[in-house]
């Protein structure tokens, strides 16, 4: 699986995968993103292997694997 798109709403971060699935998690799980401005959240790069996201300005890195943390409740986008 690879990340093909990243987007946000007021309280969540969402990933669209190359499989067509969309998953989301609360920004509260990622304090740097939660505290960032909307503009800062949008300045990211998807890693070269498609399995991570990096925010240089925020010094934040998320792996695709972190979105499947089964110790927390998963949220699925309602599209």
URZISUL-V663512 format. One record per helix or strand of 2 or more residues. SS is the DSSP state (A for helix, B for strand). FROM is the first residue (numbers start at 1). TO is the last residue. If there is no record, write none. Layout:
SS&FROM&TO + SS&FROM&TO
This chain:
B&3&8 + B&12&17 + B&22&26 + A&27&29 + A&31&35 + A&38&41 + B&45&46 + B&52&55 + B&60&63 + A&64&68 + B&75&76
